[in-house]
């Protein structure tokens, strides 16, 4: 009878403990700035014309789910495939900028474009979403610094130096190594980004490009959506030495939530998908090229990603590892939502961020630590690289 009584008491105590834990995580999450350093949600707006103001039946991000997750500052990537070249890639980048503007114009009471740290504080203070615009791949400047400068004038706050393929001036982590890192022009790009107040993003770059960029940049850089190579040996992830170098630079790495970035059991699927994407080279232009890109997007499965072996605990372990190697001031969130083929269990969409906060609390992280991870670290880089 005593055993049964003990079992019964545990049955009732356990749910209370879980409820208390969830309540604490929700309370802490309500206090964070909520910066997510990377998502691909604008592709859904441009290609599928989804309405982000409504809860969507698929994908990972919309306004309701951002609010539920306490993520108030999403970095919206304008990601044009590398098979767009020259004037075509600039045209398509402007299509993405127009897609962002349509969202801003449709919901001025819910979202504003943020182009500085003070913008972020002001917009979040008004209980709105502070949208940050990014370029995902240096090929999108079409080899012209004037195009880079105009992107900044259009409100773009950061740019990844490469995407999946090496471009004309920088080697990618998943492309053919043709430059041994950055070319002389690539170094000019980094210097010009420093000058005009655009953050250098080293996610997607080769290891050599990473170190070249850090050697040139006079401002902190970010790895907006990368994770730990010690846990998943994919080229997009970073080594411990890279984390230390990024910390010395004053930068931040945003942990990617894709399953393959967090768990080695999911890694081979990513490698296969990247190889397939890099093989695409259509001889098309204009509307025909756009229709081809739409077909590829819909076939990607990004709107309905598989659930992999990785879990929310894997994401917390990666954050914990980076914090121990590089320091608590150099780790953040870079979900890659709406651009991933597999989600991690417990981090299915933007509304689930309190589950990650709960996992960090379990590991002994303080509320102050979590506020750094959930936004303050990225904001510091924005203040340093872009200005107030």
C-alpha positions as CSV (number, residue, x, y, z in Angstrom):
1,X,0.0,0.0,0.0
2,X,2.9,2.4,0.8
3,X,4.4,1.7,-2.6
4,X,1.0,2.5,-4.3
5,X,0.6,5.6,-2.2
6,X,4.1,6.8,-3.1
7,X,3.5,6.1,-6.8
8,X,0.3,8.0,-6.7
9,X,1.9,10.9,-5.0
10,X,4.7,11.0,-7.7
11,X,2.0,10.8,-10.4
12,X,0.5,14.1,-9.1
13,X,3.7,15.8,-8.2
14,X,5.4,15.4,-11.6
15,X,2.8,17.3,-13.7
16,X,3.0,20.2,-11.2
17,X,6.8,20.3,-11.6
18,X,6.5,20.3,-15.4
19,X,3.9,23.0,-15.2
20,X,6.1,25.1,-12.9
21,X,9.0,24.7,-15.2
22,X,6.9,25.7,-18.2
23,X,5.6,28.7,-16.4
24,X,9.1,29.9,-15.5
25,X,10.2,29.5,-19.1
26,X,7.2,31.5,-20.3
27,X,7.9,34.2,-17.7
28,X,11.6,34.5,-18.7
29,X,10.7,34.4,-22.4
30,X,8.4,37.3,-21.9
31,X,11.5,39.4,-20.9
32,X,13.8,38.6,-23.8
33,X,14.4,40.8,-26.8
34,X,13.8,37.8,-29.0
35,X,16.3,38.1,-31.9
36,X,16.4,35.3,-34.4
37,X,19.4,35.8,-36.7
38,X,18.0,34.0,-39.7
39,X,14.8,32.8,-41.4
40,X,13.8,32.1,-45.0
41,X,10.1,33.1,-44.5
42,X,10.2,35.8,-47.3
43,X,10.5,33.0,-49.8
44,X,7.0,31.9,-48.7
45,X,5.8,35.5,-49.2
46,X,7.4,35.9,-52.6
47,X,6.8,32.4,-54.1
48,X,3.5,31.5,-52.4
49,X,2.0,34.8,-51.4
50,X,1.3,33.6,-47.8
51,X,-0.3,36.0,-45.3
52,X,2.1,36.2,-42.3
53,X,-0.5,38.1,-40.3
54,X,-2.5,34.9,-40.0
55,X,-1.6,31.5,-38.3
56,X,-0.5,29.4,-41.2
57,X,-1.2,25.6,-41.4
58,X,2.4,24.8,-42.4
59,X,5.9,26.3,-42.2
60,X,7.4,27.6,-39.0
61,X,6.9,31.4,-38.9
62,X,4.0,33.8,-38.9
63,X,3.1,36.7,-36.7
64,X,0.9,34.7,-34.2
65,X,3.7,32.1,-33.7
66,X,6.4,34.7,-33.4
67,X,4.4,36.4,-30.6
68,X,3.8,33.1,-28.8
69,X,7.5,32.3,-28.9
70,X,8.6,35.7,-27.8
71,X,10.6,36.2,-30.9
72,X,10.2,39.9,-31.7
73,X,13.1,40.6,-34.0
74,X,13.3,38.1,-36.9
75,X,16.0,38.5,-39.5
76,X,14.3,38.0,-42.9
77,X,16.7,36.7,-45.5
78,X,16.4,37.6,-49.1
79,X,17.9,34.4,-50.6
80,X,18.2,34.3,-54.4
81,X,19.5,31.0,-55.8
82,X,23.0,31.1,-57.3
83,X,21.7,30.1,-60.8
84,X,20.5,33.7,-60.9
85,X,23.4,35.8,-62.3
86,X,24.2,39.4,-63.1
87,X,21.2,41.7,-63.6
88,X,18.9,38.8,-62.9
89,X,20.1,38.3,-59.4
90,X,19.8,42.0,-58.6
91,X,16.3,42.0,-60.1
92,X,15.2,39.0,-58.0
93,X,16.7,40.6,-54.8
94,X,14.5,43.6,-55.5
95,X,11.5,41.3,-55.8
96,X,12.3,40.1,-52.3
97,X,12.6,43.6,-51.0
98,X,9.2,44.4,-52.6
99,X,7.8,41.3,-50.9
100,X,9.0,42.6,-47.5
101,X,7.5,46.0,-48.2
102,X,4.1,44.4,-49.0
103,X,4.1,42.8,-45.5
104,X,5.1,46.1,-43.9
105,X,2.4,48.0,-45.7
106,X,-0.3,45.4,-45.0
107,X,0.4,45.3,-41.2
108,X,1.8,48.7,-40.2
109,X,0.3,48.2,-36.7
110,X,2.2,44.9,-36.2
111,X,5.5,45.2,-37.9
112,X,8.2,47.8,-38.9
113,X,11.5,47.6,-40.7
114,X,14.4,48.1,-38.3
115,X,17.7,49.4,-39.7
116,X,19.5,50.2,-36.5
117,X,19.8,49.2,-32.8
118,X,17.6,52.1,-31.8
119,X,15.0,51.1,-34.3
120,X,14.8,47.6,-32.7
121,X,14.4,49.0,-29.2
122,X,11.8,51.5,-30.3
123,X,9.7,49.0,-32.4
124,X,9.8,46.3,-29.7
125,X,9.0,48.9,-27.1
126,X,5.8,49.6,-29.1
127,X,4.9,45.9,-29.0
128,X,5.5,45.4,-32.7
129,X,7.7,43.0,-34.6
130,X,11.0,44.6,-35.6
131,X,11.9,43.1,-39.1
132,X,15.6,43.0,-40.0
133,X,16.5,42.5,-43.7
134,X,19.5,40.4,-44.8
135,X,21.1,39.2,-48.0
136,X,21.9,35.5,-48.2
137,X,24.9,35.3,-50.5
138,X,27.4,37.8,-51.9
139,X,26.6,36.7,-55.5
140,X,23.6,39.0,-55.1
141,X,25.7,42.2,-55.4
142,X,26.7,41.0,-58.9
143,X,30.3,42.0,-58.3
144,X,29.5,45.6,-57.8
145,X,30.1,47.6,-54.6
146,X,27.5,50.2,-55.8
147,X,24.8,47.5,-55.7
148,X,26.0,46.6,-52.1
149,X,25.6,50.2,-51.1
150,X,22.2,50.5,-52.6
151,X,21.1,47.4,-50.7
152,X,22.1,49.1,-47.5
153,X,20.1,52.2,-48.5
154,X,17.1,49.9,-49.0
155,X,17.4,48.8,-45.3
156,X,19.5,45.7,-45.5
157,X,21.4,45.2,-42.3
158,X,23.7,42.2,-43.0
159,X,24.9,39.9,-45.8
160,X,26.3,36.4,-45.8
161,X,29.5,36.5,-48.0
162,X,28.5,33.3,-49.8
163,X,25.6,30.9,-50.1
164,X,25.8,27.2,-51.1
165,X,28.2,27.8,-54.0
166,X,31.5,29.7,-54.2
167,X,31.0,33.1,-55.9
168,X,33.4,35.2,-57.9
169,X,35.2,36.5,-54.9
170,X,34.7,34.1,-51.9
171,X,34.7,30.3,-51.3
172,X,31.6,28.6,-49.8
173,X,31.6,25.8,-47.3
174,X,29.6,23.7,-49.7
175,X,31.0,24.9,-53.0
176,X,34.1,24.2,-55.0
177,X,37.2,25.9,-53.4
178,X,38.4,28.2,-56.2
179,X,39.9,31.2,-54.5
180,X,41.5,29.8,-51.3
181,X,39.2,32.0,-49.3
182,X,38.6,35.7,-50.1
183,X,39.9,37.4,-53.3
184,X,41.2,40.9,-53.2
185,X,37.8,42.1,-54.3
186,X,36.3,40.0,-51.5
187,X,38.4,41.9,-49.0
188,X,37.1,45.1,-50.5
189,X,33.6,43.9,-49.9
190,X,34.3,43.3,-46.3
191,X,35.9,46.7,-45.8
192,X,33.0,48.4,-47.6
193,X,30.5,46.6,-45.4
194,X,32.3,47.8,-42.4
195,X,32.3,51.4,-43.7
196,X,28.6,51.6,-44.6
197,X,27.4,49.8,-41.5
198,X,26.4,46.4,-42.8
199,X,27.1,43.3,-40.7
200,X,29.4,40.7,-42.2
201,X,27.8,37.2,-41.9
202,X,30.2,34.2,-42.2
203,X,27.5,31.5,-42.2
204,X,27.9,29.4,-45.4
205,X,31.5,30.4,-46.0
206,X,34.5,28.0,-46.2
207,X,36.8,27.8,-43.2
208,X,39.5,29.8,-45.1
209,X,37.0,32.5,-46.1
210,X,35.9,32.6,-42.4
211,X,39.5,33.4,-41.2
212,X,40.1,35.8,-44.1
213,X,37.0,37.8,-43.3
214,X,38.0,38.0,-39.6
215,X,41.4,39.2,-40.6
216,X,40.0,42.0,-42.6
217,X,36.9,43.1,-40.6
218,X,37.4,45.9,-38.1
219,X,33.8,45.3,-36.8
220,X,32.3,42.2,-35.1
221,X,30.9,39.6,-37.5
222,X,28.1,37.1,-37.1
223,X,27.6,33.5,-38.1
224,X,23.8,34.0,-38.3
225,X,22.7,30.3,-38.7
226,X,25.5,27.8,-37.9
227,X,26.0,25.2,-35.2
228,X,28.6,22.9,-33.7
229,X,30.8,20.7,-35.9
230,X,31.7,18.6,-32.8
231,X,28.1,17.4,-32.7
232,X,27.3,17.2,-36.5
233,X,30.2,17.1,-39.0
234,X,28.6,19.2,-41.8
235,X,30.7,21.9,-43.5
236,X,28.3,24.6,-42.6
237,X,29.0,24.0,-38.9
238,X,31.9,25.6,-37.0
239,X,34.8,24.1,-35.1
240,X,35.8,25.1,-31.6
241,X,38.7,27.1,-32.9
242,X,36.3,29.1,-35.1
243,X,34.1,29.8,-32.1
244,X,37.2,31.1,-30.2
245,X,38.2,33.3,-33.2
246,X,34.7,34.7,-33.5
247,X,34.7,35.5,-29.8
248,X,38.0,37.3,-30.1
249,X,36.5,39.4,-32.9
250,X,33.5,40.2,-30.7
251,X,31.0,38.4,-32.9
252,X,28.1,36.0,-32.3
253,X,27.0,32.7,-33.7
254,X,23.3,32.0,-34.1
255,X,22.5,28.3,-33.5
256,X,20.7,26.7,-36.4
257,X,17.7,24.5,-35.5
258,X,17.8,22.2,-38.6
259,X,18.0,18.6,-37.4
260,X,21.1,17.9,-39.6
261,X,23.0,20.7,-37.9
262,X,22.4,19.4,-34.5
263,X,22.6,15.6,-34.7
264,X,25.0,13.5,-36.8
265,X,22.3,11.0,-37.5
266,X,20.6,13.6,-39.7
267,X,23.7,15.0,-41.4
268,X,23.9,12.8,-44.5
269,X,20.5,14.0,-45.7
270,X,21.7,17.6,-45.7
271,X,24.8,16.8,-47.7
272,X,22.8,15.0,-50.3
273,X,20.3,17.9,-50.6
274,X,23.0,20.5,-51.0
275,X,24.8,18.5,-53.7
276,X,21.5,18.2,-55.6
277,X,20.8,22.0,-55.3
278,X,24.3,22.9,-56.4
279,X,23.9,20.8,-59.6
280,X,21.0,23.1,-60.8
281,X,22.0,25.3,-63.7
282,X,19.0,26.3,-65.8
283,X,19.5,28.3,-69.0
284,X,16.6,30.6,-68.3
285,X,15.9,34.2,-67.5
286,X,13.1,36.5,-66.5
287,X,9.7,35.0,-65.7
288,X,10.8,31.5,-66.9
289,X,13.6,31.5,-64.4
290,X,11.3,32.7,-61.6
291,X,8.9,29.8,-62.4
292,X,11.8,27.4,-62.2
293,X,12.8,28.8,-58.8
294,X,9.2,28.5,-57.6
295,X,9.1,24.8,-58.7
296,X,12.3,24.1,-56.8
297,X,11.0,25.9,-53.7
298,X,7.7,23.9,-53.7
299,X,9.6,20.6,-54.3
300,X,12.0,21.3,-51.4
301,X,9.6,20.2,-48.7
302,X,10.5,23.3,-46.6
303,X,6.8,24.0,-45.9
304,X,6.4,20.5,-44.5
305,X,9.8,19.6,-43.1
306,X,10.5,16.1,-41.7
307,X,11.0,15.6,-38.0
308,X,14.6,14.3,-37.6
309,X,16.5,12.6,-34.8
310,X,17.6,16.0,-33.3
311,X,15.7,17.4,-30.3
312,X,15.4,20.7,-28.4
313,X,18.0,19.2,-26.0
314,X,20.4,19.0,-28.9
315,X,19.9,22.7,-29.6
316,X,20.5,23.4,-25.9
317,X,23.6,21.3,-25.9
318,X,25.0,23.2,-28.9
319,X,24.3,26.5,-27.2
320,X,25.9,25.2,-24.0
321,X,29.0,24.1,-25.9
322,X,29.5,27.4,-27.6
323,X,29.0,29.3,-24.4
324,X,31.7,27.2,-22.7
325,X,34.1,27.5,-25.6
326,X,33.5,31.1,-26.7
327,X,31.7,32.6,-23.8
328,X,28.1,33.5,-23.0
329,X,28.4,36.8,-24.9
330,X,29.0,35.1,-28.2
331,X,26.0,32.8,-28.8
332,X,22.5,33.4,-30.0
333,X,19.6,32.0,-32.0
334,X,19.6,31.6,-35.8
335,X,16.7,29.2,-36.4
336,X,16.8,29.0,-40.3
337,X,13.0,28.4,-40.0
338,X,11.2,28.1,-43.4
339,X,14.5,27.2,-45.0
340,X,15.1,23.8,-43.5
341,X,14.3,20.3,-44.6
342,X,14.0,18.8,-41.1
343,X,13.0,20.3,-37.8
344,X,14.2,19.2,-34.4
345,X,11.7,17.6,-32.0
346,X,10.3,20.2,-29.6
347,X,11.4,23.1,-31.9
348,X,8.8,22.6,-34.6
349,X,8.2,26.3,-35.2
350,X,8.8,29.8,-33.8
351,X,6.1,29.3,-31.0
352,X,8.3,26.7,-29.4
353,X,11.2,28.9,-28.2
354,X,10.0,28.7,-24.6
355,X,10.9,25.0,-24.7
356,X,14.5,25.9,-25.5
357,X,14.5,28.5,-22.7
358,X,13.2,25.7,-20.4
359,X,16.0,23.4,-21.5
360,X,18.6,26.2,-20.7
361,X,17.1,26.8,-17.3
362,X,17.4,23.1,-16.6
363,X,21.1,23.4,-17.4
364,X,21.6,26.2,-14.9
365,X,21.5,29.2,-17.1
366,X,20.4,32.4,-15.4
367,X,17.7,34.7,-16.7
368,X,20.4,37.2,-17.6
369,X,22.3,34.6,-19.6
370,X,19.1,33.7,-21.5
371,X,18.4,37.3,-22.3
372,X,21.9,37.5,-23.9
373,X,21.3,34.3,-25.9
374,X,17.8,35.4,-27.0
375,X,18.8,38.8,-28.3
376,X,21.2,41.0,-26.3
377,X,24.3,39.5,-27.9
378,X,23.1,40.1,-31.4
379,X,22.0,43.6,-30.5
380,X,25.5,44.4,-29.2
381,X,26.9,43.4,-32.6
382,X,24.3,45.6,-34.4
383,X,25.3,48.6,-32.2
384,X,28.9,48.0,-32.9
385,X,28.7,47.3,-36.7
386,X,25.7,49.4,-37.7
387,X,25.4,52.0,-35.0
388,X,22.6,53.1,-32.6
